[in-house]
Amino acid sequence: MFGLAVIPAAVLAIGMTRLRESPRWLVEQVRATAAYAVLQRLRPARSDVRGEIDAIREVSAATPRQDSRALLQPWLRPVLVVALGVPAFSRLTGINATVCYASTILSDAGFGQSVALVTGIGSEPMLVAAGVTGATTVDGIGRRRTMLWFIPLSGLAMAVLGPAFLMAGSPAQHLIVIIALFAYILCDGIGVRSVVWLIAPGVLPLGVRGPATSLATPAVWGVDLLIALTVLSTINAVGRSDTYLLYPPSTWSASSSWP
């Protein structure tokens, strides 16, 4: 299992060797020629690349970089709540716990081992489909509408999933659980996971974007670690149904964090 994880990591490492620096960073490092080459690859053939580089240079000159101490300024706090709160809530909705422990939870709920395994494996293609759909949706209707539309739907799916575990012995239980689980993964992937890394750069002022955006990463993975460490203990303490019903309130909060 751990050996297989090397394969996508190797593909990513090889792909990173072809990744270019951002034009803005290159301009700030007085490497306008390299920035011009990158923008030529990104823009249509007849775009005014030199004009764009001049605009980047003007904005960079007018917005000097600030260190992490600038994040303590009172006027910046509402923006930080959004920039860090949305990434944190993206994991507090329980998505990673649901995906990582799907087969275990379904097996303990009375599903057969084969059904639980297939459902757990099927959640991964669902995440890929959600990512592709989310990227298209963000381009079409914007980040705010994407979150406001799909995050409540993921909360609704989780609200259905929780009580479904109380239907022990019901012929409809397995169907409802699987549909609600996949609907939750799909809507959560479109609504918040597709925009979680776009929120901080989109709302933060340019001068503090670097140090502030760097805080989004521990916000995401710190909460993810907390959920991963506690979800099975929570299930053992309060049951599967109550555990899943704990997540919808976080979903509603995530949708309301984006002004």
C-alpha positions as CSV (number, residue, x, y, z in Angstrom):
1,M,0.0,0.0,0.0
2,F,2.8,2.4,0.9
3,G,4.8,1.4,-2.1
4,L,1.9,2.2,-4.5
5,A,1.9,5.8,-3.1
6,V,5.3,6.3,-4.7
7,I,3.9,6.1,-8.2
8,P,1.8,9.3,-8.1
9,A,4.5,11.0,-6.1
10,A,7.0,10.2,-8.8
11,V,4.7,11.5,-11.5
12,L,4.2,14.7,-9.6
13,A,7.9,15.1,-9.0
14,I,8.6,14.7,-12.7
15,G,5.8,17.1,-13.6
16,M,7.2,19.7,-11.2
17,T,10.5,19.8,-13.2
18,R,8.4,21.3,-16.1
19,L,6.6,23.8,-13.9
20,R,7.6,27.4,-14.5
21,E,7.8,30.2,-11.9
22,S,4.9,32.7,-11.8
23,P,5.4,35.7,-14.0
24,R,4.9,38.1,-11.1
25,W,7.7,36.4,-9.1
26,L,10.0,36.5,-12.1
27,V,9.3,40.2,-12.6
28,E,10.0,40.9,-8.9
29,Q,13.3,39.1,-9.2
30,V,14.2,41.3,-12.2
31,R,13.9,38.4,-14.6
32,A,11.6,40.1,-17.2
33,T,12.9,37.9,-20.0
34,A,11.9,34.7,-18.2
35,A,8.5,36.3,-17.3
36,Y,8.0,37.2,-21.0
37,A,8.7,33.6,-22.0
38,V,6.2,32.2,-19.4
39,L,3.5,34.6,-20.4
40,Q,4.0,33.9,-24.1
41,R,3.1,30.2,-23.3
42,L,0.1,31.2,-21.3
43,R,-1.5,33.9,-23.4
44,P,-3.0,33.9,-26.9
45,A,-0.7,34.6,-29.8
46,R,-1.4,38.3,-30.2
47,S,-1.7,39.3,-26.5
48,D,0.2,42.3,-25.3
49,V,2.6,40.4,-23.1
50,R,5.0,43.3,-22.7
51,G,2.2,45.5,-21.5
52,E,1.2,42.9,-19.0
53,I,4.8,42.7,-17.7
54,D,4.8,46.5,-17.4
55,A,1.6,46.4,-15.4
56,I,2.9,43.7,-13.1
57,R,6.1,45.8,-12.6
58,E,4.0,48.9,-11.7
59,V,1.8,47.0,-9.2
60,S,4.7,45.3,-7.6
61,A,6.5,48.6,-7.2
62,A,3.4,50.2,-5.6
63,T,2.8,47.3,-3.3
64,P,5.9,46.5,-1.3
65,R,6.1,43.1,0.4
66,Q,5.4,42.9,4.1
67,D,6.5,40.2,6.6
68,S,4.3,38.1,8.9
69,R,4.0,40.9,11.5
70,A,1.7,42.7,9.1
71,L,-0.9,40.0,9.7
72,L,-1.5,41.3,13.2
73,Q,-3.0,44.5,11.8
74,P,-6.7,44.8,13.0
75,W,-8.0,45.8,9.5
76,L,-6.7,42.5,8.1
77,R,-8.5,40.2,10.6
78,P,-11.8,39.9,8.6
79,V,-9.9,38.9,5.5
80,L,-7.9,36.3,7.5
81,V,-11.1,34.8,8.9
82,V,-12.2,34.1,5.3
83,A,-8.7,33.1,4.0
84,L,-8.1,30.7,6.8
85,G,-11.6,29.8,7.9
86,V,-12.8,28.4,4.6
87,P,-9.8,26.0,4.3
88,A,-10.3,24.9,7.9
89,F,-14.0,24.3,7.4
90,S,-13.3,22.4,4.1
91,R,-11.9,19.7,6.3
92,L,-14.2,20.1,9.3
93,T,-17.0,19.0,7.1
94,G,-15.5,15.5,7.5
95,I,-14.8,14.8,3.9
96,N,-11.3,13.3,4.4
97,A,-12.6,11.1,7.2
98,T,-15.5,9.9,5.0
99,V,-13.2,9.1,2.1
100,C,-10.3,7.5,4.1
101,Y,-12.5,5.4,6.4
102,A,-15.4,4.7,4.0
103,S,-14.8,1.0,3.7
104,T,-14.2,0.6,7.4
105,I,-17.4,2.5,8.4
106,L,-19.6,0.7,5.8
107,S,-18.2,-2.7,6.8
108,D,-18.9,-1.9,10.5
109,A,-22.4,-0.8,9.5
110,G,-23.3,-4.2,8.2
111,F,-22.3,-3.9,4.6
112,G,-20.5,-6.9,3.1
113,Q,-16.8,-6.6,2.7
114,S,-17.0,-6.5,-1.1
115,V,-19.6,-3.8,-1.1
116,A,-17.7,-1.7,1.5
117,L,-14.5,-2.0,-0.5
118,V,-16.1,-1.2,-3.9
119,T,-17.8,1.8,-2.3
120,G,-14.6,3.0,-0.7
121,I,-12.7,2.7,-4.0
122,G,-15.5,4.3,-5.9
123,S,-15.2,7.4,-3.8
124,E,-11.9,8.3,-5.4
125,P,-13.2,8.6,-9.0
126,M,-16.0,10.6,-7.5
127,L,-13.4,13.0,-6.1
128,V,-11.7,13.3,-9.5
129,A,-15.1,14.0,-11.2
130,A,-15.9,16.6,-8.5
131,G,-12.5,18.3,-9.1
132,V,-13.1,18.5,-12.9
133,T,-16.7,19.7,-12.4
134,G,-15.6,22.2,-9.8
135,A,-13.0,23.7,-11.9
136,T,-15.5,24.2,-14.8
137,T,-18.1,25.5,-12.4
138,V,-15.8,28.1,-10.9
139,D,-14.9,29.4,-14.3
140,G,-18.5,29.5,-15.3
141,I,-20.3,31.0,-12.2
142,G,-17.4,32.1,-9.9
143,R,-16.1,30.9,-6.6
144,R,-18.8,32.5,-4.4
145,R,-21.8,31.0,-6.2
146,T,-20.1,27.6,-6.5
147,M,-19.7,27.5,-2.7
148,L,-23.1,28.9,-1.9
149,W,-24.8,26.4,-4.2
150,F,-22.9,23.1,-3.5
151,I,-21.8,23.4,0.1
152,P,-25.4,23.3,1.4
153,L,-26.1,20.4,-0.9
154,S,-23.2,18.5,0.7
155,G,-24.6,19.3,4.1
156,L,-28.0,18.0,3.1
157,A,-26.4,14.8,1.8
158,M,-24.6,14.3,5.2
159,A,-27.9,15.1,7.0
160,V,-29.5,12.2,5.1
161,L,-26.5,9.9,5.6
162,G,-26.5,10.2,9.4
163,P,-30.1,8.9,10.0
164,A,-29.7,6.3,7.3
165,F,-27.4,4.4,9.6
166,L,-30.3,4.0,12.0
167,M,-32.3,2.0,9.4
168,A,-30.7,-1.2,10.5
169,G,-32.1,-4.2,8.6
170,S,-34.1,-2.0,6.2
171,P,-33.8,-3.0,2.5
172,A,-33.5,0.6,1.5
173,Q,-30.6,1.4,4.0
174,H,-27.7,0.3,1.7
175,L,-29.1,2.2,-1.3
176,I,-29.7,5.4,0.7
177,V,-26.3,5.2,2.4
178,I,-24.4,4.8,-0.9
179,I,-26.3,7.5,-2.7
180,A,-26.0,9.9,0.1
181,L,-22.3,9.2,0.5
182,F,-21.5,9.7,-3.1
183,A,-23.7,12.8,-3.3
184,Y,-21.8,14.2,-0.3
185,I,-18.4,13.5,-1.8
186,L,-19.5,15.0,-5.2
187,C,-21.1,18.2,-3.8
188,D,-18.3,18.8,-1.2
189,G,-15.7,18.3,-3.9
190,I,-17.4,20.8,-6.2
191,G,-18.4,23.3,-3.5
192,V,-15.3,23.7,-1.4
193,R,-12.4,21.5,-2.3
194,S,-12.2,23.0,-5.8
195,V,-11.9,26.5,-4.4
196,V,-10.1,26.0,-1.1
197,W,-6.7,26.9,-2.5
198,L,-8.1,29.9,-4.5
199,I,-9.7,31.6,-1.6
200,A,-6.6,33.0,0.2
201,P,-4.9,34.4,-2.9
202,G,-8.2,35.9,-4.1
203,V,-9.1,37.9,-1.0
204,L,-5.7,38.8,0.6
205,P,-4.0,42.1,-0.2
206,L,-0.9,41.6,-2.4
207,G,1.5,42.9,0.2
208,V,0.7,40.2,2.7
209,R,-0.4,37.5,0.3
210,G,2.7,35.4,0.7
211,P,2.9,35.0,4.5
212,A,-0.9,34.9,4.9
213,T,-1.4,32.2,2.2
214,S,1.3,30.1,3.9
215,L,-1.0,29.9,6.9
216,A,-3.7,28.2,4.9
217,T,-1.7,25.1,4.5
218,P,-1.4,24.3,8.2
219,A,-5.0,25.3,8.6
220,V,-6.1,22.6,6.1
221,W,-3.8,19.8,7.1
222,G,-3.9,20.6,10.9
223,V,-7.7,20.2,10.9
224,D,-7.4,17.2,8.6
225,L,-5.0,15.6,11.1
226,L,-7.5,16.4,14.0
227,I,-10.4,14.8,12.1
228,A,-8.3,11.7,11.1
229,L,-7.3,11.1,14.7
230,T,-10.7,11.5,16.2
231,V,-13.3,10.2,13.8
232,L,-13.1,6.5,14.7
233,S,-13.0,7.4,18.4
234,T,-16.1,9.6,17.9
235,I,-17.9,6.8,16.1
236,N,-17.1,4.4,19.0
237,A,-18.3,7.0,21.5
238,V,-21.5,8.3,20.0
239,G,-22.2,6.0,17.0
240,R,-22.0,6.4,13.2
241,S,-25.3,8.3,12.9
242,D,-24.5,11.0,15.5
243,T,-20.9,11.4,14.1
244,Y,-22.2,12.1,10.6
245,L,-24.8,14.5,12.0
246,L,-22.0,16.5,13.6
247,Y,-20.6,17.5,10.2
248,P,-23.5,19.4,8.5
249,P,-23.2,22.4,11.0
250,S,-19.6,22.8,9.8
251,T,-20.8,22.6,6.3
252,W,-23.3,25.5,6.8
253,S,-20.5,27.5,8.5
254,A,-18.2,27.0,5.6
255,S,-20.8,28.4,3.2
256,S,-21.4,31.4,5.4
257,S,-17.7,32.2,5.8
258,W,-17.4,33.5,2.2
259,P,-18.9,37.0,2.1
